[in-house]
Amino acid sequence: MTTAYNPVTPEIVRELQQIVGERNVIYGDPEQLEKYSHDEVADRHYAHTPEAVVRPISAQEIAAIMRLANRALIPVTPRGAGSGLSGGAVPAHGGIVLSVERMNKILEIDPGNMMITVESGIVTNQINTVLEEYGLFYAGYPMSLETCYIGGNVAENAGGGKAIKYGVTDRYIHGLEVVLPTGEIIELGGKRVKDVTGYNLLHLMVGSEGTLGIFSKVTLKLLPIPKSKVDLLVLFKGFQEAMDIVPVIMTQTGIIPTAIEFMDKLSVQTTCQYLNEHLPYEEAGAMLLIEVDGASEAQVESQYEAIGELCLERGAMEVYVADNYTTQERVWKVRRNIAEAFKVYSPVQSAEDIVVPFAQIPDLLRDVDLLAKKHGILIPNFGHAGDGNLHATPIKPPDMTIEKWDEILPMLLEELYIATDKYGGTISGEHGIGSKRKKYLSLVLQPEVIELMKRIKATFDPNNILNPGKIFPETPDAVPTDV
C-alpha cells in the first residue's frame, strides 16, 4: 500500500471547524499542539507534533472528520488521556490528532443487567465512583485508573494488578459504538452475555490500538463490590522463593487472590527511600503484595490466614497484614510509586512490559540480571506476578552519556525480548506495541501472522490514515509529511 499523506491546510482547518466548532480545533499554536505530541514514554525520540487537534463531541462528528481525512488523505491519530506507554496516541505521521476528551458522559446505568454505557473519554476511576451507590463496580483495573480514559483502556486491552482474579479489560467489554476509518458508524455487541452471531468483531477491536476504529461508546459488564478486602505484604530472602510460592498459593489453598504483585529488592529499596517509608525492607531480596477480597470479612479472614501461613511455611521472612484503608494505602503506595522513584534517579529509562507464563518469571529474572551486568545499567523488576507480567525497566545511569545509552538500548531490548520469547513469553502484556516496540514484532510473531494482521488493517482502513506508523514495522510505502 502506497500512502502519500497530504498536509493540513487552512482550508482543511476551516472544514474541521465547521464540523466541531472553531473552539475545538487547535491549529497554528505550537504550545497547545505540543501537549498532544507525546504520551508517557520517557524517550522523546517517539514524540511528534500534530498539525492540528480536533475535539469532537459525538460519533457523527468523528465520522465527518474521518470522511474528510479520507478524501484529503490526511492521517488521523485517536487519543484518550495520553497516559499510554507505547507511543500509541502519538501522531507518528503528523496530521490530525482526534481527542475524545469532551466525550466524557455516563450514558446509562443498568443495575438490572449489571451494565453501564459510557462515552470513551470518561476517566476510568470516575466510573466506579458513580457506581458505588449501586453496590457495583467495573473490575477492569489499569494501574493508571485515576488518569486514563476508558476508550484508551479498550484500545490497549489494558490490564493491571487485579488481572489474576478479575482479568483484563476485554472480559468486561460487551458493547462498542465504533467509527470506522472510512467514516461508517457501527454498533458491536450489546448487553447480551452470550453471542456467537458471526465473527467476533467486538473483541477484534479490543486491543487494536486505535488502528481499526475509534470508540465513541462503551458498554461494560459490572460486578458486585466486594464487602471486604485485605492486603498481605510478604518479605522473602530472594526472588526464587517469592516466585515459587505463587502457583502454590492457588493450587494448595484453592484461593485465587485478587492480586499478587512482585517487587525486587532494588525496586523496594529505591521506592521506600523515595517515599521516606520505613518498611523493614533491608534484609528482603523480594516482596510480594497479595490482596484477597470477598463477600464477607469471615471469608476474607480465612483466606488471608491460609495464604499467610503457607508463605511462612515456604520460607517467607515476614507477613504483614494490611486490613484497613490506611495500612492498605501504605503498602500499595510503594508498588504504585516504583516508576516515579526511578525517574528521580534517572529520567532516561525504557518502561518495558514483557510477559511469560508465571512459573518462568525466576528464569527470566536471572537472564535480566545478566543483561543488566553485561550492559552496565540498572534493570529493576516489578509487576504482576500472578499473571506473569513483568515491568523490567532498563535505566540509564546518571554518569552514562546519552550517546552510549542510545547505542546500547536497541541491543539490550532485542536481547531482553529474545530471552522473553525463549520462556514462552511475548513483548507486551498490557502497554501495547504502538511505535515503541513495532520493530521487534517479528521476534515473537510468525511472518504469516503479521501479514494476516496487515491484511485485516488494509480491509478496515484502505487508505491507511487511521493511526499509521503503529504496531507494524515501517515500510517505504508510507511517506510521512514533514511537520
C-alpha positions as CSV (number, residue, x, y, z in Angstrom):
1,M,0.0,0.0,0.0
2,T,1.4,3.4,-1.0
3,T,0.4,6.3,1.2
4,A,1.5,9.8,0.4
5,Y,-0.1,11.9,3.1
6,N,-1.1,15.5,2.5
7,P,-0.6,18.4,4.9
8,V,-3.4,20.0,6.9
9,T,-4.1,23.2,5.0
10,P,-6.0,26.3,6.2
11,E,-8.9,25.1,4.0
12,I,-8.9,21.8,5.8
13,V,-8.9,23.6,9.1
14,R,-11.9,25.6,8.1
15,E,-13.8,22.4,7.3
16,L,-12.8,20.9,10.6
17,Q,-14.1,24.0,12.4
18,Q,-17.4,23.6,10.6
19,I,-17.6,20.1,12.0
20,V,-16.7,20.6,15.6
21,G,-16.7,24.4,16.1
22,E,-13.8,26.8,16.0
23,R,-13.1,26.5,19.7
24,N,-12.5,22.7,19.3
25,V,-9.8,22.9,16.6
26,I,-6.2,23.7,17.6
27,Y,-4.0,24.9,14.8
28,G,-1.0,27.1,14.5
29,D,-0.4,27.2,18.2
30,P,2.9,25.3,18.9
31,E,2.5,25.4,22.7
32,Q,-1.0,23.8,22.6
33,L,-0.1,21.3,19.9
34,E,3.0,20.2,21.9
35,K,0.7,18.7,24.6
36,Y,-0.6,16.2,22.1
37,S,2.9,15.3,20.8
38,H,3.7,12.6,23.3
39,D,2.4,10.1,25.8
40,E,4.1,8.8,29.0
41,V,7.0,7.2,27.1
42,A,10.1,8.9,28.6
43,D,12.1,8.8,25.4
44,R,11.2,12.0,23.4
45,H,12.5,10.3,20.3
46,Y,9.0,9.0,19.9
47,A,7.3,12.4,20.2
48,H,5.8,14.0,17.1
49,T,3.8,17.2,16.9
50,P,0.4,17.1,15.1
51,E,-0.5,19.7,12.6
52,A,-4.0,20.1,14.1
53,V,-6.0,18.7,17.0
54,V,-9.8,18.3,16.9
55,R,-12.1,17.6,19.8
56,P,-15.4,16.1,18.7
57,I,-18.4,15.6,20.9
58,S,-20.2,12.7,19.1
59,A,-19.8,9.7,16.8
60,Q,-21.4,11.8,14.0
61,E,-18.6,14.4,14.3
62,I,-15.9,11.7,14.4
63,A,-17.4,10.2,11.2
64,A,-17.4,13.5,9.4
65,I,-13.7,14.0,10.4
66,M,-12.8,10.6,9.1
67,R,-14.6,11.2,5.8
68,L,-12.8,14.4,5.3
69,A,-9.4,12.8,6.2
70,N,-10.0,10.0,3.7
71,R,-10.9,12.5,1.0
72,A,-7.9,14.6,1.7
73,L,-5.5,11.7,2.6
74,I,-4.6,13.1,6.0
75,P,-3.5,10.8,8.8
76,V,-5.7,10.8,12.0
77,T,-4.4,9.6,15.4
78,P,-7.1,8.9,18.0
79,R,-6.2,10.0,21.5
80,G,-7.6,9.5,25.0
81,A,-5.8,10.8,28.1
82,G,-2.3,10.3,26.7
83,S,-1.3,8.1,29.6
84,G,-0.1,5.2,27.4
85,L,3.4,3.7,27.4
86,S,3.9,2.6,23.8
87,G,3.6,5.8,21.8
88,G,0.2,4.6,20.6
89,A,-1.5,8.0,20.8
90,V,1.4,9.9,19.2
91,P,0.8,11.2,15.7
92,A,3.8,9.4,14.0
93,H,3.0,11.0,10.7
94,G,1.7,14.4,11.8
95,G,-1.7,15.2,10.5
96,I,-4.7,15.3,12.9
97,V,-4.9,14.2,16.5
98,L,-8.6,13.3,17.3
99,S,-9.0,13.8,21.0
100,V,-12.1,12.3,22.8
101,E,-11.6,14.4,25.9
102,R,-15.0,16.1,25.5
103,M,-16.8,12.8,25.2
104,N,-16.9,12.1,28.9
105,K,-20.6,11.3,29.8
106,I,-22.1,8.3,31.5
107,L,-25.0,7.4,29.2
108,E,-26.8,4.7,31.1
109,I,-26.5,2.7,34.3
110,D,-28.5,-0.5,34.1
111,P,-28.2,-2.3,37.5
112,G,-30.7,-4.9,36.5
113,N,-28.4,-6.2,33.8
114,M,-25.3,-5.2,35.7
115,M,-24.1,-3.0,32.8
116,I,-23.1,0.6,32.2
117,T,-22.7,2.5,29.0
118,V,-20.3,5.4,28.9
119,E,-18.5,7.6,26.3
120,S,-14.9,6.8,25.6
121,G,-13.4,9.9,27.1
122,I,-14.5,9.3,30.7
123,V,-11.8,8.8,33.3
124,T,-11.8,5.1,34.3
125,N,-11.9,5.7,38.0
126,Q,-15.0,8.0,37.7
127,I,-17.0,5.0,36.6
128,N,-16.5,3.3,39.9
129,T,-17.2,6.5,41.8
130,V,-20.6,6.8,40.2
131,L,-21.3,3.0,40.7
132,E,-20.7,2.9,44.4
133,E,-24.3,3.8,45.4
134,Y,-25.5,0.8,43.3
135,G,-23.1,-1.7,45.1
136,L,-21.5,-2.4,41.7
137,F,-18.0,-1.8,40.2
138,Y,-16.1,-2.1,37.0
139,A,-13.4,-4.7,37.6
140,G,-11.0,-3.8,34.8
141,Y,-8.2,-2.2,36.7
142,P,-5.3,-0.5,34.9
143,M,-2.7,0.9,37.4
144,S,-3.3,4.4,36.0
145,L,-7.1,4.3,36.6
146,E,-7.2,7.8,38.1
147,T,-5.9,9.4,34.9
148,C,-6.6,7.1,31.9
149,Y,-9.8,7.1,29.8
150,I,-11.9,4.0,29.2
151,G,-11.5,4.4,25.4
152,G,-7.7,4.1,25.8
153,N,-8.2,1.1,28.1
154,V,-10.2,-0.7,25.4
155,A,-7.8,0.3,22.6
156,E,-4.9,-1.2,24.6
157,N,-6.8,-4.0,26.3
158,A,-5.4,-2.6,29.5
159,G,-4.5,-4.8,32.4
160,G,-3.3,-4.2,35.9
161,G,-2.7,-5.5,39.4
162,K,-6.0,-7.4,39.7
163,A,-6.0,-9.4,36.5
164,I,-5.2,-12.7,38.2
165,K,-8.7,-12.8,39.6
166,Y,-10.7,-10.4,37.5
167,G,-9.0,-10.5,34.2
168,V,-8.2,-7.6,31.9
169,T,-10.3,-5.1,30.0
170,D,-11.7,-7.4,27.3
171,R,-13.5,-9.6,29.9
172,Y,-15.8,-6.6,30.6
173,I,-16.4,-5.2,27.1
174,H,-19.9,-6.2,26.0
175,G,-20.7,-3.4,23.5
176,L,-19.0,-0.8,21.4
177,E,-20.0,2.0,19.1
178,V,-17.2,2.4,16.6
179,V,-16.4,4.9,13.9
180,L,-14.5,3.0,11.2
181,P,-11.6,4.6,9.4
182,T,-13.7,5.3,6.4
183,G,-16.4,7.1,8.4
184,E,-19.1,4.5,8.9
185,I,-20.6,4.2,12.4
186,I,-21.2,0.6,13.6
187,E,-22.5,-1.0,16.8
188,L,-21.0,-4.2,18.0
189,G,-22.3,-6.4,20.8
190,G,-24.7,-5.1,23.5
191,K,-25.9,-6.2,26.9
192,R,-26.1,-9.9,26.0
193,V,-24.0,-12.3,28.0
194,K,-23.8,-14.8,25.1
195,D,-23.4,-14.0,21.4
196,V,-21.9,-16.2,18.6
197,T,-23.6,-14.5,15.7
198,G,-20.9,-14.1,13.1
199,Y,-17.3,-13.1,13.6
200,N,-16.4,-11.6,16.9
201,L,-15.6,-8.1,15.6
202,L,-16.2,-6.7,19.1
203,H,-13.1,-8.3,20.5
204,L,-11.1,-7.8,17.4
205,M,-11.5,-4.1,18.2
206,V,-10.4,-4.5,21.8
207,G,-6.6,-4.2,21.9
208,S,-6.4,-2.9,18.3
209,E,-4.5,0.2,19.5
210,G,-6.6,2.7,17.6
211,T,-5.7,1.3,14.2
212,L,-9.1,-0.3,13.2
213,G,-11.6,2.2,14.6
214,I,-12.4,5.0,17.0
215,F,-14.6,4.2,20.0
216,S,-17.4,6.6,20.9
217,K,-19.5,4.5,23.3
218,V,-18.5,1.5,25.5
219,T,-20.9,-0.9,27.3
220,L,-19.2,-2.5,30.3
221,K,-20.1,-5.6,32.4
222,L,-20.2,-4.9,36.2
223,L,-19.7,-6.9,39.3
224,P,-20.9,-6.6,42.9
225,I,-18.5,-4.6,45.1
226,P,-16.6,-7.0,47.5
227,K,-17.6,-6.4,51.1
228,S,-14.1,-6.9,52.5
229,K,-10.5,-7.0,51.3
230,V,-7.1,-7.4,53.0
231,D,-3.6,-7.0,51.7
232,L,-0.6,-9.0,52.8
233,L,3.0,-7.7,52.4
234,V,5.2,-10.8,52.3
235,L,9.0,-10.5,52.6
236,F,11.3,-13.1,51.1
237,K,15.1,-13.6,51.1
238,G,15.2,-13.9,47.3
239,F,13.1,-13.7,44.1
240,Q,13.2,-17.5,43.7
241,E,11.4,-18.1,47.0
242,A,8.9,-15.4,46.2
243,M,8.0,-16.7,42.8
244,D,7.9,-20.3,43.8
245,I,5.1,-19.6,46.2
246,V,2.8,-18.0,43.5
247,P,1.4,-21.2,41.9
248,V,1.4,-23.0,45.2
249,I,-1.0,-20.4,46.7
250,M,-3.6,-21.2,44.1
251,T,-3.1,-25.0,43.8
252,Q,-2.7,-25.8,47.5
253,T,-5.2,-23.4,49.1
254,G,-7.7,-23.3,46.2
255,I,-7.8,-19.5,46.6
256,I,-7.5,-17.1,43.7
257,P,-6.1,-13.9,45.1
258,T,-7.3,-10.6,43.7
259,A,-3.7,-9.5,43.1
260,I,-0.1,-10.9,43.5
261,E,2.3,-8.1,42.9
262,F,6.1,-8.7,42.7
263,M,8.8,-6.2,43.7
264,D,12.5,-7.0,43.6
265,K,15.0,-5.7,46.2
266,L,16.2,-2.7,44.0
267,S,12.6,-1.6,43.4
268,V,11.6,-1.8,47.0
269,Q,14.7,0.0,48.4
270,T,14.6,2.8,45.8
271,T,10.9,3.4,46.3
272,C,10.9,3.3,50.1
273,Q,13.7,5.8,50.1
274,Y,11.8,8.0,47.7
275,L,8.7,7.9,49.9
276,N,10.6,8.1,53.1
277,E,8.8,4.8,54.0
278,H,10.3,2.7,56.8
279,L,9.0,-0.7,55.9
280,P,11.5,-3.4,57.1
281,Y,12.9,-4.0,53.6
282,E,16.7,-4.0,54.3
283,E,17.1,-7.8,54.5
284,A,14.5,-8.7,51.9
285,G,15.5,-9.8,48.5
286,A,12.0,-9.6,47.1
287,M,8.4,-8.8,48.2
288,L,5.0,-10.0,47.2
289,L,1.9,-7.8,47.7
290,I,-1.0,-10.2,47.9
291,E,-4.6,-9.0,48.0
292,V,-7.7,-11.0,48.7
293,D,-11.3,-9.8,48.6
294,G,-14.7,-11.5,49.1
295,A,-18.3,-11.3,50.2
296,S,-17.7,-11.2,53.9
297,E,-15.0,-10.4,56.5
298,A,-15.0,-14.0,57.7
299,Q,-14.4,-15.4,54.2
300,V,-11.5,-12.9,53.6
301,E,-10.0,-13.6,57.0
302,S,-9.9,-17.3,56.4
303,Q,-8.3,-16.8,53.0
304,Y,-5.6,-14.4,54.1
305,E,-4.7,-16.5,57.1
306,A,-4.3,-19.6,54.9
307,I,-2.1,-17.7,52.4
308,G,0.0,-16.1,55.2
309,E,0.6,-19.4,56.9
310,L,1.5,-21.1,53.6
311,C,4.0,-18.3,52.8
312,L,5.7,-18.7,56.3
313,E,5.9,-22.5,55.8
314,R,7.5,-21.9,52.4
315,G,10.3,-19.6,53.7
316,A,8.8,-16.1,54.0
317,M,10.7,-13.9,56.4
318,E,7.6,-11.9,57.5
319,V,4.0,-11.5,56.6
320,Y,2.4,-8.1,57.3
321,V,-1.4,-7.7,57.3
322,A,-3.0,-4.5,56.0
323,D,-6.6,-4.7,56.9
324,N,-7.7,-1.1,56.9
325,Y,-7.6,1.7,54.4
326,T,-4.6,3.5,55.9
327,T,-2.3,0.4,56.0
328,Q,-3.5,-0.7,52.6
329,E,-2.7,2.6,51.0
330,R,0.7,2.5,52.7
331,V,1.7,-0.8,51.1
332,W,0.1,-0.1,47.7
333,K,1.8,3.3,47.6
334,V,5.1,1.5,47.5
335,R,4.0,-0.5,44.5
336,R,2.4,2.4,42.6
337,N,5.4,4.7,43.0
338,I,8.2,2.5,41.7
339,A,8.3,4.2,38.3
340,E,8.3,7.6,39.8
341,A,11.1,6.8,42.3
342,F,13.4,5.7,39.5
343,K,12.6,8.8,37.4
344,V,14.2,10.7,40.3
345,Y,17.3,8.5,40.0
346,S,17.4,8.9,36.2
347,P,14.6,10.2,34.0
348,V,16.0,8.3,31.0
349,Q,14.6,4.8,31.0
350,S,12.6,2.3,29.0
351,A,9.4,1.1,30.7
352,E,9.0,-2.5,29.4
353,D,6.0,-4.8,29.6
354,I,7.2,-8.3,29.0
355,V,5.1,-11.3,30.0
356,V,5.8,-15.0,30.4
357,P,3.9,-18.0,32.0
358,F,4.3,-17.0,35.6
359,A,6.2,-20.1,36.6
360,Q,9.0,-18.9,34.3
361,I,9.5,-15.5,36.0
362,P,12.5,-16.7,38.1
363,D,14.2,-17.9,34.9
364,L,13.6,-14.6,33.1
365,L,14.7,-12.6,36.2
366,R,18.1,-14.4,36.1
367,D,18.5,-13.5,32.4
368,V,17.5,-9.9,33.1
369,D,20.1,-9.6,35.8
370,L,22.8,-10.9,33.5
371,L,21.8,-8.3,30.8
372,A,22.0,-5.5,33.4
373,K,25.5,-6.5,34.4
374,K,26.5,-7.0,30.7
375,H,25.5,-3.5,29.7
376,G,26.4,-1.8,33.0
377,I,23.0,-0.4,33.8
378,L,20.2,-1.0,36.3
379,I,17.1,-3.0,35.4
380,P,14.6,-3.0,38.3
381,N,11.9,-5.7,38.1
382,F,8.4,-5.4,39.4
383,G,4.9,-6.2,38.1
384,H,2.1,-8.7,38.3
385,A,3.5,-12.0,39.5
386,G,0.1,-13.7,39.4
387,D,-0.2,-13.3,35.6
388,G,3.5,-13.3,34.6
389,N,3.6,-9.6,33.5
390,L,6.9,-8.1,34.4
391,H,7.9,-4.5,34.1
392,A,11.6,-4.9,33.7
393,T,12.8,-1.3,33.2
394,P,16.3,-0.5,31.8
395,I,17.5,2.7,33.3
396,K,20.4,4.9,32.1
397,P,22.9,5.5,34.9
398,P,23.4,9.2,35.5
399,D,27.1,9.0,34.5
400,M,26.4,7.3,31.2
401,T,26.3,9.6,28.1
402,I,23.0,9.7,26.2
403,E,25.0,8.7,23.1
404,K,26.2,5.5,24.8
405,W,22.6,4.8,26.0
406,D,21.2,5.3,22.5
407,E,23.8,2.8,21.3
408,I,23.2,0.0,23.8
409,L,19.4,0.3,24.3
410,P,18.3,-1.3,21.0
411,M,20.7,-4.2,21.5
412,L,19.6,-4.6,25.1
413,L,15.8,-4.6,24.2
414,E,16.4,-7.2,21.5
415,E,18.2,-9.4,23.9
416,L,15.5,-8.9,26.5
417,Y,12.7,-9.8,24.1
418,I,14.6,-12.9,22.8
419,A,15.0,-14.1,26.3
420,T,11.3,-13.5,27.0
421,D,10.3,-15.4,23.9
422,K,12.6,-18.3,24.9
423,Y,10.5,-18.8,28.0
424,G,7.2,-18.8,26.1
425,G,6.6,-15.1,26.6
426,T,6.0,-12.0,24.4
427,I,6.9,-8.4,24.3
428,S,3.8,-6.7,25.7
429,G,1.2,-7.8,28.3
430,E,-0.7,-4.6,28.7
431,H,1.1,-1.5,27.3
432,G,0.8,-2.4,23.6
433,I,3.1,-2.3,20.6
434,G,2.5,1.2,19.4
435,S,5.5,2.8,17.8
436,K,7.9,1.9,20.7
437,R,8.0,-1.9,20.1
438,K,7.0,-2.3,16.4
439,K,10.4,-3.1,15.1
440,Y,10.7,-6.0,17.4
441,L,7.4,-7.6,16.5
442,S,9.0,-10.2,14.2
443,L,10.9,-11.6,17.2
444,V,7.7,-13.0,18.7
445,L,5.2,-13.4,15.8
446,Q,5.4,-15.5,12.7
447,P,5.7,-13.7,9.4
448,E,2.4,-15.2,8.4
449,V,0.6,-13.9,11.4
450,I,2.0,-10.4,10.9
451,E,0.9,-10.5,7.2
452,L,-2.6,-11.5,8.2
453,M,-2.8,-8.6,10.6
454,K,-1.7,-6.2,7.9
455,R,-4.5,-7.6,5.6
456,I,-7.0,-7.0,8.3
457,K,-5.7,-3.4,8.8
458,A,-6.0,-2.8,5.0
459,T,-9.6,-4.1,4.9
460,F,-10.7,-1.7,7.6
461,D,-8.5,1.2,6.5
462,P,-7.8,1.0,2.8
463,N,-6.1,4.5,2.7
464,N,-4.0,3.7,5.8
465,I,-5.0,7.0,7.5
466,L,-6.0,5.8,11.0
467,N,-3.1,5.8,13.4
468,P,-0.5,4.9,10.8
469,G,3.0,4.0,11.9
470,K,1.8,1.8,14.8
471,I,2.2,-1.9,15.5
472,F,3.9,-2.9,12.2
473,P,7.4,-2.0,11.2
474,E,7.6,0.9,8.8
475,T,7.9,0.2,5.1
476,P,9.0,2.5,2.3
477,D,5.3,2.7,1.2
478,A,4.4,5.1,4.0
479,V,5.6,8.7,3.1
480,P,5.1,11.0,6.1
481,T,4.6,14.7,5.8
482,D,7.3,16.9,7.3
483,V,6.0,18.8,10.2
